[in-house]
């Protein structure tokens, strides 16, 4: 069966503008253009659009999607199995959060007693899931599967007091960094205090600390636009300033 842009958009629940954009950037080309100049899509294009939408649902950016699905080694069946695993994991995380909310409601209405550990369990799982979605590929390539898995396990085993402390440390890093930037000197006492606080924050997540890994992470903050955007919300140039402070600190 063949579809026009309008029919395929209606079938998939996406706008015709989106489909035209996918054509422009080379993610989803029509099978042919008919004599009237309309884009016509066949079954292969329908299947590819499904793959694109699966990746979008998982938070993958369009540039990466294009790289993956246009690769000569791309296998649709294998990709679907990977999608299924990720969606099952996502469902597990959502089920945990729903269960957490239900327990909290029961606790508030006096039907059960909920421990503080239970209250934070769902949030820790969600934090890990969000980090994996945003940065998982890069940090696993940089530090290895075992290191990241250990870090996630350490996060899940945090006590309530540790969770509160690491949250407070994150705020202290940002506020100290903002003050340190006023000096304009990454070697200043305040800048080095920010680097030290950042190290303390990392030890809540890393099973082992090393100066080399700390310096490598700092460089990633400056190189990766997503990390850079997070710190530059404090003040433009904050990611580079923190990197320089950490490089001095780790030397």
N, C-alpha and C positions, 0 to 999 in steps of 0.2 A: 504494500500500500504506500502511496505517496502523499506528502503533505505540503501545503504552502506554508509560508511563515505564520500566517494567522492561525491555521489549523494546528500546526505543531505547537505554537505558543499556548493555545487553548488546551491542548492535550497535556502539555507538561506543566502548565501553570506558571509560565514565564511570559514576559512581555515580548512583543515583536521587536522592540528596540534592543532588548538583550540579545536576541537571536542574531540581529543584524550586526551587533557589536562583536559577538563571537565569530561571525564570518570575517569581519574586518581584521581581527587580531589572529586569525588562523586556528582557533580552537575548534570551531564547527563550521566547515564549509558545506554548502548545499551540494546535493548530488549533481544537479544541473540547473541551468537557467533556461526557462521555457521561452517560446517565441514571443511571449508578451513581456518578457523581462522579469518574470517572477522567480524567486528562489524556490526550488523543489527539493524536498528532502525524502530520502528513502529509509529502509529499515536500518541500514548501517548507521545513518546519521541519528536516527532515533536512539539506537543503542549507545552511541557515543554521547549524546546529550544526557542520557541517564547517568553515565559515568561522570560527566562534568558536574551534574547536580549532586551526585553522591559526594564528590570531593568538596564541593562548595559547602555542603551541609556539615562536613567535618572541619571546616574552617581553613581549607587550603586556598592559597591565593591563586589568581588566574595564571600568573607567569609560571608557577610550579605545575599547575594542572596541564598547561600546554606542553611543558617539557616532558611530563610523564606520558600523556596519552599520544603524543606524536613520536615517541621513541620507537625505534625499530624493535626493541625488546618488549614492548608493552603487550601484555596478555590480559584480555578482558575478563576471562574466567578467574584468573589469579587475583586480579584487582577486585572483583566482586567478593571473593572470599575474604580479602583483606578488609573491604568495606564492612562486611558482616561482622567480623571480629571487633572492629572499632565501634560499630553501632551497638553491639551487645555489651561492650564495656561501657559505652555511654549510657545505655539503659540501666546497667547495674549502678552507675553513679547516681542517676536520677532516682532510681528505686530507693537508694540509700538516703538521699535527701528527703524524699517523700516520707519514708519511714521516720526520719529524724523529726520532721515537722509534725507528724501524727503523734509521736511520743511527747513532743513539747506541748501540743494541745492537750493531750491527756493529763500531762503533769500540771499544766495551768488550771485545768478544770477539776483537779483533785482525784483523778482516776488511777494515777500511778505516781511513783517517785522516780525522777530522772536524775542520774548522776551527772556531774559536770563533764566528765569524760564523754558521756553519750552526747551531750549537747554540742560538742565541738567535732565529733567524729565525721559527720557529714560535710562540714565546712573544710576540713583538712583534705578529704577525698576530692572535693570540688576544686580546691586550690591546686592539687597535683594534676588533676585533669586539665585545668586551664593552662598550666605551665607546659604540659606535654603538647597541647594543641598549638601553643604559640611558639615554643622554643625546642620542643622535643628532638626534632631531627638534628638541629645544629649542636645541641649540647651532648647528644648521644654520640655523634660523630667525633666531637672534640674530646670527650672524657670517657667514652665507652659505656656499654650497656650495664656492666656490673656496678660501676661507680654511681650511675644515675639511679639504678634500682635500689642500691643501698641508701642513697639520699632520700628517696621516696619512702622507704621503710622507716627511716629515722623520723621523717615528718609525721608519719602515721602514729608513731609511738610517743610523740610529744605529750607531756602532761599539760594540764590546763595552765599551770604556772609558766612552763616553758613557752607555750603558745603566746601567752600574754607578753612575756619578756621579748620574744623575737619580733612581735608586732611593734612593741615600744622601741626596740632597737632600730627597726626600719625607719621609724619617724625621727629618731635621733640622728641617724646617718644623714637624712635629707635636710634637717634643720641645721646641723653642723656644717654640712657641705655648703649650704646657702650663705652662712656666715663666713666660711673660709674663702669663698669666692670674692668677697669684698676686699680681701688682702691682695688678691691677684697673684698669690704665690703658693703653688702646690706643695712647697717644702715648708710652709709656715706651720706653726704649732697647731693651729686650728685644722688645717688641711690634713695633717698627719693624725690628728684625733679622729677626723672623719674616716680615714683609712683604717685606723684601729677599730673603730666601731663597726665598720664594714666587715672586718675580719671576724669580730665577735658574732655578727649576724650570720656569716657564712657557716660558722662552726655548729649552728643549730641544724643545718641542712647537710653539710658534708660529713661523711664518716671519718675522713682524714683531711687535714689541712696541709697545704704546701704553698710556699711562696710562688713557685712557678705557676701553679694552677690559678692562684689569686691574680697574678699579673696577667695571665692569659685571659681570664674572665674580664678584667678591667679593659683590656684591648678590645674584646668583643663588644663591650658597652659602647665604645666609640665607633666601631666599625659597622655594627648592625643597627639599622634604622629603627627597629622596634625598641631595642634597649635604649638607644640614644634618645628616642622620643620620651621615654619614661623619665629619664633624668633631666632632660632639657625642659620639662615642665616646671622644674624648680627654677631654672634660669637658663637661657640659651648659653650653650658651651659647657654646661655642667658635666655632661658625660666625659668630655675630654679632660676637664679639670680633675674629675675624680680618677680617671685613668692615670693621669700624670702623678697625682698624689699617691696612688697605690703603687705605681712603678718605683717611686722614690722609697716608699715604705718597705716594699719587699726586697729592696737592695740592701 
